Amino acid sequence: MSTFSCLIQADGIAAASRSELEGRLQTLHATHYPSEQIDVSWRLVPDGYMFTEGRQSTSSVISCRLQYSPTLAERERYMRGVCDLWTDVTGCTDHEIVVAITPAEPPTV
């Protein structure tokens, strides 16, 4: 099972939209890996505990540990999909999203 860990502002739009975001993450994942479900965990950061450039942050950090080892092109499409669904649901910009995808087995060189 692939897992998502999402770090978001407790009082932000992402927190208010968790169920929709989780559903959209599942749909995205199913388009890439149809036979697998995902697990999503949420870490809510209290107001005043997350900053960017010395100001209250509006960023979300989405980390996914895939059970697969995608190619670079596959990983880029997957990450773009996460950014697109996040901006669609929350109205944020790409500059407010950090996405990290880690394969279960890192590629060998």
N, CA, C and O atoms as a Tinker XYZ file with bonds, in Angstrom:
   436  protein
     1  N      0.847000   -1.176000    0.000000    73     2
     2  CA     0.000000    0.000000    0.000000    64     1     3
     3  C      0.892000    1.239000    0.000000    63     2     4     5
     4  O      1.844000    1.325000    0.776000    81     3
     5  N      0.586000    2.181000   -0.858000    73     3     6
     6  CA     1.286000    3.462000   -0.868000    64     5     7
     7  C      0.666000    4.369000    0.183000    63     6     8     9
     8  O     -0.529000    4.283000    0.465000    81     7
     9  N      1.484000    5.234000    0.757000    73     7    10
    10  CA     0.996000    6.088000    1.838000    64     9    11
    11  C      1.300000    7.552000    1.574000    63    10    12    13
    12  O      2.364000    7.910000    1.068000    81    11
    13  N      0.337000    8.384000    1.930000    73    11    14
    14  CA     0.494000    9.831000    1.863000    64    13    15
    15  C      0.548000   10.380000    3.280000    63    14    16    17
    16  O     -0.179000    9.927000    4.164000    81    15
    17  N      1.399000   11.339000    3.479000    73    15    18
    18  CA     1.462000   12.085000    4.731000    64    17    19
    19  C      1.352000   13.560000    4.361000    63    18    20    21
    20  O      2.197000   14.091000    3.640000    81    19
    21  N      0.311000   14.214000    4.857000    73    19    22
    22  CA     0.027000   15.593000    4.470000    64    21    23
    23  C      0.159000   16.516000    5.681000    63    22    24    25
    24  O     -0.517000   16.330000    6.693000    81    23
    25  N      1.028000   17.498000    5.565000    73    23    26
    26  CA     1.264000   18.493000    6.598000    64    25    27
    27  C      0.570000   19.778000    6.151000    63    26    28    29
    28  O      0.953000   20.385000    5.151000    81    27
    29  N     -0.465000   20.188000    6.910000    73    27    30
    30  CA    -1.282000   21.332000    6.496000    64    29    31
    31  C     -1.588000   22.232000    7.690000    63    30    32    33
    32  O     -1.452000   21.825000    8.844000    81    31
    33  N     -2.003000   23.458000    7.392000    73    31    34
    34  CA    -2.402000   24.412000    8.424000    64    33    35
    35  C     -3.746000   23.995000    9.017000    63    34    36    37
    36  O     -4.692000   23.710000    8.282000    81    35
    37  N     -3.826000   23.962000   10.333000    73    35    38
    38  CA    -5.052000   23.520000   11.009000    64    37    39
    39  C     -6.252000   24.399000   10.673000    63    38    40    41
    40  O     -7.381000   23.911000   10.626000    81    39
    41  N     -6.022000   25.683000   10.440000    73    39    42
    42  CA    -7.117000   26.602000   10.147000    64    41    43
    43  C     -7.239000   26.935000    8.668000    63    42    44    45
    44  O     -7.961000   27.862000    8.301000    81    43
    45  N     -6.546000   26.197000    7.818000    73    43    46
    46  CA    -6.529000   26.507000    6.389000    64    45    47
    47  C     -7.598000   25.782000    5.599000    63    46    48    49
    48  O     -8.316000   24.928000    6.119000    81    47
    49  N     -7.685000   26.146000    4.328000    73    47    50
    50  CA    -8.675000   25.550000    3.428000    64    49    51
    51  C     -8.414000   24.059000    3.219000    63    50    52    53
    52  O     -9.361000   23.287000    3.064000    81    51
    53  N     -7.149000   23.642000    3.214000    73    51    54
    54  CA    -6.843000   22.216000    3.040000    64    53    55
    55  C     -7.421000   21.398000    4.190000    63    54    56    57
    56  O     -7.940000   20.303000    3.972000    81    55
    57  N     -7.336000   21.922000    5.416000    73    55    58
    58  CA    -7.883000   21.205000    6.570000    64    57    59
    59  C     -9.399000   21.060000    6.442000    63    58    60    61
    60  O     -9.963000   20.018000    6.775000    81    59
    61  N    -10.040000   22.104000    5.961000    73    59    62
    62  CA   -11.495000   22.065000    5.795000    64    61    63
    63  C    -11.910000   21.161000    4.629000    63    62    64    65
    64  O    -13.076000   20.780000    4.520000    81    63
    65  N    -10.953000   20.820000    3.761000    73    63    66
    66  CA   -11.251000   20.043000    2.554000    64    65    67
    67  C    -10.612000   18.662000    2.574000    63    66    68    69
    68  O    -10.439000   18.047000    1.521000    81    67
    69  N    -10.261000   18.170000    3.747000    73    67    70
    70  CA    -9.521000   16.902000    3.832000    64    69    71
    71  C    -10.220000   15.741000    3.139000    63    70    72    73
    72  O     -9.572000   14.986000    2.414000    81    71
    73  N    -11.506000   15.578000    3.337000    73    71    74
    74  CA   -12.174000   14.417000    2.733000    64    73    75
    75  C    -12.165000   14.512000    1.202000    63    74    76    77
    76  O    -11.976000   13.502000    0.525000    81    75
    77  N    -12.364000   15.701000    0.659000    73    75    78
    78  CA   -12.318000   15.852000   -0.801000    64    77    79
    79  C    -10.898000   15.629000   -1.320000    63    78    80    81
    80  O    -10.707000   14.961000   -2.336000    81    79
    81  N     -9.906000   16.185000   -0.630000    73    79    82
    82  CA    -8.521000   15.979000   -1.043000    64    81    83
    83  C     -8.154000   14.500000   -1.007000    63    82    84    85
    84  O     -7.514000   13.991000   -1.928000    81    83
    85  N     -8.556000   13.821000    0.046000    73    83    86
    86  CA    -8.250000   12.392000    0.166000    64    85    87
    87  C     -8.910000   11.593000   -0.961000    63    86    88    89
    88  O     -8.293000   10.693000   -1.532000    81    87
    89  N    -10.137000   11.917000   -1.271000    73    87    90
    90  CA   -10.820000   11.248000   -2.375000    64    89    91
    91  C    -10.148000   11.496000   -3.710000    63    90    92    93
    92  O    -10.020000   10.586000   -4.529000    81    91
    93  N     -9.722000   12.721000   -3.926000    73    91    94
    94  CA    -9.034000   13.059000   -5.183000    64    93    95
    95  C     -7.661000   12.395000   -5.257000    63    94    96    97
    96  O     -7.234000   11.984000   -6.336000    81    95
    97  N     -6.959000   12.285000   -4.118000    73    95    98
    98  CA    -5.677000   11.565000   -4.109000    64    97    99
    99  C     -5.898000   10.094000   -4.468000    63    98   100   101
   100  O     -5.117000    9.514000   -5.223000    81    99
   101  N     -6.966000    9.491000   -3.926000    73    99   102
   102  CA    -7.280000    8.094000   -4.242000    64   101   103
   103  C     -7.576000    7.940000   -5.729000    63   102   104   105
   104  O     -7.100000    6.997000   -6.362000    81   103
   105  N     -8.357000    8.857000   -6.288000    73   103   106
   106  CA    -8.689000    8.798000   -7.716000    64   105   107
   107  C     -7.440000    8.943000   -8.568000    63   106   108   109
   108  O     -7.251000    8.192000   -9.525000    81   107
   109  N     -6.591000    9.897000   -8.232000    73   107   110
   110  CA    -5.335000   10.085000   -8.970000    64   109   111
   111  C     -4.493000    8.812000   -8.908000    63   110   112   113
   112  O     -4.000000    8.331000   -9.929000    81   111
   113  N     -4.338000    8.278000   -7.707000    73   111   114
   114  CA    -3.513000    7.083000   -7.535000    64   113   115
   115  C     -4.078000    5.923000   -8.358000    63   114   116   117
   116  O     -3.324000    5.165000   -8.968000    81   115
   117  N     -5.396000    5.789000   -8.372000    73   115   118
   118  CA    -6.040000    4.702000   -9.121000    64   117   119
   119  C     -5.808000    4.819000  -10.621000    63   118   120   121
   120  O     -5.800000    3.806000  -11.321000    81   119
   121  N     -5.620000    6.035000  -11.128000    73   119   122
   122  CA    -5.341000    6.176000  -12.559000    64   121   123
   123  C     -3.934000    5.698000  -12.890000    63   122   124   125
   124  O     -3.680000    5.272000  -14.016000    81   123
   125  N     -3.025000    5.760000  -11.937000    73   123   126
   126  CA    -1.649000    5.303000  -12.146000    64   125   127
   127  C     -1.452000    3.849000  -11.720000    63   126   128   129
   128  O     -0.714000    3.107000  -12.368000    81   127
   129  N     -2.107000    3.441000  -10.638000    73   127   130
   130  CA    -1.949000    2.103000  -10.059000    64   129   131
   131  C     -3.336000    1.564000   -9.701000    63   130   132   133
   132  O     -3.725000    1.594000   -8.534000    81   131
   133  N     -4.078000    1.075000  -10.687000    73   131   134
   134  CA    -5.502000    0.739000  -10.512000    64   133   135
   135  C     -5.835000   -0.271000   -9.414000    63   134   136   137
   136  O     -6.935000   -0.216000   -8.862000    81   135
   137  N     -4.954000   -1.163000   -9.086000    73   135   138
   138  CA    -5.320000   -2.216000   -8.131000    64   137   139
   139  C     -4.959000   -1.886000   -6.690000    63   138   140   141
   140  O     -5.132000   -2.730000   -5.810000    81   139
   141  N     -4.465000   -0.685000   -6.427000    73   139   142
   142  CA    -3.982000   -0.388000   -5.083000    64   141   143
   143  C     -4.748000    0.752000   -4.414000    63   142   144   145
   144  O     -5.033000    1.776000   -5.034000    81   143
   145  N     -5.069000    0.557000   -3.156000    73   143   146
   146  CA    -5.630000    1.613000   -2.318000    64   145   147
   147  C     -4.469000    2.396000   -1.699000    63   146   148   149
   148  O     -3.324000    1.946000   -1.734000    81   147
   149  N     -4.766000    3.554000   -1.141000    73   147   150
   150  CA    -3.749000    4.338000   -0.457000    64   149   151
   151  C     -4.180000    4.591000    0.980000    63   150   152   153
   152  O     -5.354000    4.465000    1.328000    81   151
   153  N     -3.219000    4.943000    1.792000    73   151   154
   154  CA    -3.482000    5.381000    3.155000    64   153   155
   155  C     -3.042000    6.835000    3.237000    63   154   156   157
   156  O     -1.944000    7.175000    2.795000    81   155
   157  N     -3.891000    7.701000    3.801000    73   155   158
   158  CA    -3.574000    9.118000    3.924000    64   157   159
   159  C     -3.610000    9.506000    5.398000    63   158   160   161
   160  O     -4.590000    9.252000    6.097000    81   159
   161  N     -2.531000   10.122000    5.853000    73   159   162
   162  CA    -2.518000   10.652000    7.218000    64   161   163
   163  C     -2.366000   12.166000    7.143000    63   162   164   165
   164  O     -1.760000   12.703000    6.215000    81   163
   165  N     -2.924000   12.837000    8.134000    73   163   166
   166  CA    -2.950000   14.295000    8.171000    64   165   167
   167  C     -2.253000   14.794000    9.420000    63   166   168   169
   168  O     -2.512000   14.310000   10.522000    81   167
   169  N     -1.383000   15.747000    9.249000    73   167   170
   170  CA    -0.734000   16.417000   10.379000    64   169   171
   171  C     -1.174000   17.879000   10.327000    63   170   172   173
   172  O     -0.806000   18.605000    9.404000    81   171
   173  N     -1.956000   18.310000   11.310000    73   171   174
   174  CA    -2.475000   19.670000   11.350000    64   173   175
   175  C     -1.537000   20.537000   12.193000    63   174   176   177
   176  O     -1.315000   20.269000   13.374000    81   175
   177  N     -1.001000   21.566000   11.573000    73   175   178
   178  CA    -0.085000   22.475000   12.254000    64   177   179
   179  C     -0.888000   23.660000   12.782000    63   178   180   181
   180  O     -1.586000   24.316000   12.009000    81   179
   181  N     -0.807000   23.950000   14.083000    73   179   182
   182  CA    -1.563000   25.074000   14.645000    64   181   183
   183  C     -1.142000   26.413000   14.023000    63   182   184   185
   184  O     -0.009000   26.579000   13.572000    81   183
   185  N     -2.063000   27.337000   14.014000    73   183   186
   186  CA    -1.798000   28.685000   13.529000    64   185   187
   187  C     -0.580000   29.262000   14.255000    63   186   188   189
   188  O     -0.473000   29.165000   15.478000    81   187
   189  N      0.334000   29.862000   13.491000    73   187   190
   190  CA     1.509000   30.475000   14.074000    64   189   191
   191  C      2.704000   29.558000   14.234000    63   190   192   193
   192  O      3.713000   29.967000   14.809000    81   191
   193  N      2.621000   28.320000   13.741000    73   191   194
   194  CA     3.720000   27.360000   13.893000    64   193   195
   195  C      4.408000   27.001000   12.579000    63   194   196   197
   196  O      5.335000   26.191000   12.575000    81   195
   197  N      3.975000   27.585000   11.473000    73   195   198
   198  CA     4.569000   27.267000   10.177000    64   197   199
   199  C      4.765000   28.582000    9.427000    63   198   200   201
   200  O      3.810000   29.327000    9.209000    81   199
   201  N      6.010000   28.862000    9.033000    73   199   202
   202  CA     6.328000   30.146000    8.415000    64   201   203
   203  C      7.088000   29.958000    7.114000    63   202   204   205
   204  O      7.843000   28.999000    6.952000    81   203
   205  N      6.880000   30.885000    6.190000    73   203   206
   206  CA     7.625000   30.982000    4.947000    64   205   207
   207  C      8.065000   32.432000    4.816000    63   206   208   209
   208  O      7.235000   33.342000    4.846000    81   207
   209  N      9.376000   32.651000    4.669000    73   207   210
   210  CA     9.936000   34.005000    4.553000    64   209   211
   211  C      9.488000   34.906000    5.699000    63   210   212   213
   212  O      9.200000   36.084000    5.487000    81   211
   213  N      9.429000   34.363000    6.901000    73   211   214
   214  CA     9.102000   35.153000    8.084000    64   213   215
   215  C      7.632000   35.505000    8.253000    63   214   216   217
   216  O      7.280000   36.284000    9.139000    81   215
   217  N      6.762000   34.933000    7.405000    73   215   218
   218  CA     5.319000   35.188000    7.517000    64   217   219
   219  C      4.580000   33.876000    7.674000    63   218   220   221
   220  O      5.070000   32.816000    7.284000    81   219
   221  N      3.396000   33.964000    8.251000    73   219   222
   222  CA     2.547000   32.779000    8.409000    64   221   223
   223  C      2.438000   32.063000    7.068000    63   222   224   225
   224  O      2.085000   32.678000    6.062000    81   223
   225  N      2.736000   30.786000    7.050000    73   223   226
   226  CA     2.740000   30.012000    5.818000    64   225   227
   227  C      1.330000   29.571000    5.428000    63   226   228   229
   228  O      0.479000   29.308000    6.278000    81   227
   229  N      1.118000   29.502000    4.144000    73   227   230
   230  CA    -0.121000   28.943000    3.601000    64   229   231
   231  C      0.188000   27.648000    2.845000    63   230   232   233
   232  O     -0.666000   27.123000    2.131000    81   231
   233  N      1.402000   27.142000    3.006000    73   231   234
   234  CA     1.851000   25.968000    2.259000    64   233   235
   235  C      1.280000   24.668000    2.803000    63   234   236   237
   236  O      0.908000   24.560000    3.972000    81   235
   237  N      1.225000   23.690000    1.914000    73   235   238
   238  CA     0.910000   22.309000    2.264000    64   237   239
   239  C      2.092000   21.462000    1.811000    63   238   240   241
   240  O      2.677000   21.708000    0.756000    81   239
   241  N      2.436000   20.467000    2.615000    73   239   242
   242  CA     3.506000   19.541000    2.261000    64   241   243
   243  C      2.879000   18.159000    2.109000    63   242   244   245
   244  O      2.309000   17.614000    3.055000    81   243
   245  N      2.993000   17.604000    0.910000    73   243   246
   246  CA     2.382000   16.311000    0.610000    64   245   247
   247  C      3.499000   15.340000    0.254000    63   246   248   249
   248  O      4.199000   15.517000   -0.743000    81   247
   249  N      3.652000   14.326000    1.070000    73   247   250
   250  CA     4.696000   13.330000    0.849000    64   249   251
   251  C      4.042000   11.982000    0.587000    63   250   252   253
   252  O      3.118000   11.584000    1.296000    81   251
   253  N      4.521000   11.286000   -0.429000    73   251   254
   254  CA     3.961000    9.972000   -0.752000    64   253   255
   255  C      5.079000    8.952000   -0.861000    63   254   256   257
   256  O      6.085000    9.171000   -1.536000    81   255
   257  N      4.881000    7.850000   -0.192000    73   255   258
   258  CA     5.793000    6.705000   -0.321000    64   257   259
   259  C      5.076000    5.688000   -1.192000    63   258   260   261
   260  O      4.125000    5.038000   -0.758000    81   259
   261  N      5.546000    5.557000   -2.432000    73   259   262
   262  CA     4.943000    4.638000   -3.390000    64   261   263
   263  C      5.468000    3.226000   -3.199000    63   262   264   265
   264  O      6.629000    3.031000   -2.841000    81   263
   265  N      4.629000    2.262000   -3.435000    73   263   266
   266  CA     5.051000    0.856000   -3.420000    64   265   267
   267  C      5.643000    0.449000   -4.763000    63   266   268   269
   268  O      5.926000   -0.726000   -4.996000    81   267
   269  N      5.826000    1.416000   -5.633000    73   267   270
   270  CA     6.341000    1.174000   -6.970000    64   269   271
   271  C      7.561000    2.053000   -7.176000    63   270   272   273
   272  O      7.799000    2.995000   -6.420000    81   271
   273  N      8.321000    1.740000   -8.194000    73   271   274
   274  CA     9.479000    2.555000   -8.555000    64   273   275
   275  C      9.220000    3.153000   -9.933000    63   274   276   277
   276  O      9.598000    2.569000  -10.949000    81   275
   277  N      8.571000    4.324000   -9.967000    73   275   278
   278  CA     8.221000    4.916000  -11.260000    64   277   279
   279  C      9.452000    5.474000  -11.971000    63   278   280   281
   280  O     10.464000    5.792000  -11.346000    81   279
   281  N      9.337000    5.581000  -13.277000    73   279   282
   282  CA    10.375000    6.272000  -14.038000    64   281   283
   283  C     10.284000    7.762000  -13.716000    63   282   284   285
   284  O      9.319000    8.202000  -13.091000    81   283
   285  N     11.255000    8.520000  -14.129000    73   283   286
   286  CA    11.231000    9.966000  -13.902000    64   285   287
   287  C      9.984000   10.588000  -14.531000    63   286   288   289
   288  O      9.320000   11.409000  -13.898000    81   287
   289  N      9.665000   10.213000  -15.746000    73   287   290
   290  CA     8.487000   10.772000  -16.424000    64   289   291
   291  C      7.199000   10.415000  -15.686000    63   290   292   293
   292  O      6.314000   11.258000  -15.537000    81   291
   293  N      7.089000    9.162000  -15.220000    73   291   294
   294  CA     5.901000    8.747000  -14.462000    64   293   295
   295  C      5.796000    9.522000  -13.151000    63   294   296   297
   296  O      4.710000    9.959000  -12.770000    81   295
   297  N      6.919000    9.689000  -12.467000    73   295   298
   298  CA     6.918000   10.414000  -11.194000    64   297   299
   299  C      6.535000   11.878000  -11.413000    63   298   300   301
   300  O      5.795000   12.448000  -10.610000    81   299
   301  N      7.028000   12.489000  -12.485000    73   299   302
   302  CA     6.677000   13.881000  -12.788000    64   301   303
   303  C      5.189000   14.029000  -13.068000    63   302   304   305
   304  O      4.572000   14.985000  -12.600000    81   303
   305  N      4.599000   13.106000  -13.820000    73   303   306
   306  CA     3.153000   13.154000  -14.103000    64   305   307
   307  C      2.350000   12.985000  -12.818000    63   306   308   309
   308  O      1.353000   13.677000  -12.607000    81   307
   309  N      2.777000   12.083000  -11.978000    73   307   310
   310  CA     2.094000   11.828000  -10.715000    64   309   311
   311  C      2.143000   13.076000   -9.832000    63   310   312   313
   312  O      1.125000   13.490000   -9.278000    81   311
   313  N      3.325000   13.668000   -9.704000    73   311   314
   314  CA     3.486000   14.873000   -8.879000    64   313   315
   315  C      2.678000   16.039000   -9.446000    63   314   316   317
   316  O      2.080000   16.800000   -8.686000    81   315
   317  N      2.653000   16.186000  -10.762000    73   315   318
   318  CA     1.857000   17.238000  -11.396000    64   317   319
   319  C      0.384000   17.022000  -11.082000    63   318   320   321
   320  O     -0.349000   17.981000  -10.841000    81   319
   321  N     -0.051000   15.767000  -11.082000    73   319   322
   322  CA    -1.437000   15.448000  -10.745000    64   321   323
   323  C     -1.777000   15.841000   -9.316000    63   322   324   325
   324  O     -2.860000   16.366000   -9.059000    81   323
   325  N     -0.855000   15.590000   -8.377000    73   323   326
   326  CA    -1.075000   15.985000   -6.983000    64   325   327
   327  C     -1.209000   17.498000   -6.897000    63   326   328   329
   328  O     -2.130000   18.004000   -6.254000    81   327
   329  N     -0.294000   18.229000   -7.542000    73   327   330
   330  CA    -0.367000   19.700000   -7.516000    64   329   331
   331  C     -1.676000   20.200000   -8.120000    63   330   332   333
   332  O     -2.323000   21.086000   -7.562000    81   331
   333  N     -2.063000   19.631000   -9.257000    73   331   334
   334  CA    -3.291000   20.078000   -9.921000    64   333   335
   335  C     -4.521000   19.855000   -9.055000    63   334   336   337
   336  O     -5.359000   20.748000   -8.935000    81   335
   337  N     -4.641000   18.677000   -8.448000    73   335   338
   338  CA    -5.832000   18.429000   -7.632000    64   337   339
   339  C     -5.825000   19.320000   -6.392000    63   338   340   341
   340  O     -6.880000   19.780000   -5.955000    81   339
   341  N     -4.648000   19.566000   -5.824000    73   339   342
   342  CA    -4.552000   20.391000   -4.616000    64   341   343
   343  C     -4.956000   21.834000   -4.928000    63   342   344   345
   344  O     -5.687000   22.452000   -4.154000    81   343
   345  N     -4.485000   22.375000   -6.059000    73   343   346
   346  CA    -4.860000   23.747000   -6.416000    64   345   347
   347  C     -6.340000   23.826000   -6.778000    63   346   348   349
   348  O     -6.997000   24.817000   -6.461000    81   347
   349  N     -6.874000   22.795000   -7.439000    73   347   350
   350  CA    -8.305000   22.779000   -7.782000    64   349   351
   351  C     -9.179000   22.847000   -6.535000    63   350   352   353
   352  O    -10.156000   23.595000   -6.497000    81   351
   353  N     -8.830000   22.072000   -5.525000    73   351   354
   354  CA    -9.654000   21.987000   -4.322000    64   353   355
   355  C     -9.447000   23.185000   -3.401000    63   354   356   357
   356  O    -10.415000   23.725000   -2.866000    81   355
   357  N     -8.207000   23.604000   -3.211000    73   355   358
   358  CA    -7.909000   24.635000   -2.206000    64   357   359
   359  C     -7.835000   26.049000   -2.759000    63   358   360   361
   360  O     -7.972000   27.012000   -2.006000    81   359
   361  N     -7.620000   26.189000   -4.064000    73   359   362
   362  CA    -7.450000   27.518000   -4.640000    64   361   363
   363  C     -6.056000   28.083000   -4.435000    63   362   364   365
   364  O     -5.804000   29.236000   -4.784000    81   363
   365  N     -5.149000   27.297000   -3.880000    73   363   366
   366  CA    -3.784000   27.778000   -3.671000    64   365   367
   367  C     -3.018000   27.758000   -4.988000    63   366   368   369
   368  O     -3.527000   27.286000   -6.005000    81   367
   369  N     -1.804000   28.268000   -4.961000    73   367   370
   370  CA    -0.948000   28.251000   -6.149000    64   369   371
   371  C      0.078000   27.130000   -6.020000    63   370   372   373
   372  O      0.249000   26.551000   -4.947000    81   371
   373  N      0.752000   26.836000   -7.114000    73   371   374
   374  CA     1.826000   25.840000   -7.088000    64   373   375
   375  C      2.927000   26.229000   -6.101000    63   374   376   377
   376  O      3.616000   25.358000   -5.569000    81   375
   377  N      3.096000   27.522000   -5.853000    73   375   378
   378  CA     4.129000   27.996000   -4.928000    64   377   379
   379  C      3.801000   27.672000   -3.467000    63   378   380   381
   380  O      4.655000   27.824000   -2.594000    81   379
   381  N      2.590000   27.234000   -3.202000    73   379   382
   382  CA     2.173000   26.905000   -1.840000    64   381   383
   383  C      2.124000   25.399000   -1.595000    63   382   384   385
   384  O      1.604000   24.952000   -0.572000    81   383
   385  N      2.662000   24.620000   -2.524000    73   383   386
   386  CA     2.604000   23.165000   -2.427000    64   385   387
   387  C      4.013000   22.595000   -2.540000    63   386   388   389
   388  O      4.773000   22.944000   -3.443000    81   387
   389  N      4.339000   21.716000   -1.610000    73   387   390
   390  CA     5.571000   20.940000   -1.690000    64   389   391
   391  C      5.139000   19.484000   -1.826000    63   390   392   393
   392  O      4.421000   18.965000   -0.972000    81   391
   393  N      5.578000   18.822000   -2.901000    73   391   394
   394  CA     5.235000   17.429000   -3.132000    64   393   395
   395  C      6.519000   16.610000   -3.195000    63   394   396   397
   396  O      7.457000   16.955000   -3.913000    81   395
   397  N      6.545000   15.532000   -2.439000    73   395   398
   398  CA     7.685000   14.608000   -2.482000    64   397   399
   399  C      7.168000   13.195000   -2.721000    63   398   400   401
   400  O      6.255000   12.738000   -2.034000    81   399
   401  N      7.743000   12.520000   -3.678000    73   399   402
   402  CA     7.379000   11.145000   -3.993000    64   401   403
   403  C      8.621000   10.285000   -3.799000    63   402   404   405
   404  O      9.652000   10.503000   -4.437000    81   403
   405  N      8.507000    9.309000   -2.914000    73   403   406
   406  CA     9.617000    8.405000   -2.640000    64   405   407
   407  C      9.209000    6.999000   -3.049000    63   406   408   409
   408  O      8.205000    6.484000   -2.558000    81   407
   409  N      9.971000    6.365000   -3.943000    73   407   410
   410  CA     9.638000    4.993000   -4.310000    64   409   411
   411  C     10.020000    4.015000   -3.214000    63   410   412   413
   412  O     10.953000    4.258000   -2.449000    81   411
   413  N      9.302000    2.918000   -3.140000    73   411   414
   414  CA     9.600000    1.886000   -2.158000    64   413   415
   415  C     11.008000    1.348000   -2.360000    63   414   416   417
   416  O     11.725000    1.089000   -1.393000    81   415
   417  N     11.391000    1.185000   -3.584000    73   415   418
   418  CA    12.734000    0.728000   -3.929000    64   417   419
   419  C     13.391000    1.815000   -4.753000    63   418   420   421
   420  O     13.048000    1.976000   -5.924000    81   419
   421  N     14.330000    2.574000   -4.182000    73   419   422
   422  CA    15.002000    3.617000   -4.967000    64   421   423
   423  C     15.659000    3.022000   -6.198000    63   422   424   425
   424  O     16.199000    1.917000   -6.145000    81   423
   425  N     15.615000    3.756000   -7.321000    73   423   426
   426  CA    16.223000    3.227000   -8.543000    64   425   427
   427  C     17.731000    3.044000   -8.375000    63   426   428   429
   428  O     18.389000    3.797000   -7.657000    81   427
   429  N     18.250000    2.046000   -9.040000    73   427   430
   430  CA    19.689000    1.821000   -9.006000    64   429   431
   431  C     20.324000    2.442000  -10.248000    63   430   432   433
   432  O     19.693000    2.565000  -11.298000    81   431
   433  N     21.555000    2.817000  -10.101000    73   431   434
   434  CA    22.257000    3.456000  -11.223000    64   433   435
   435  C     23.198000    2.486000  -11.868000    63   434   436
   436  O     23.881000    2.835000  -12.831000    81   435
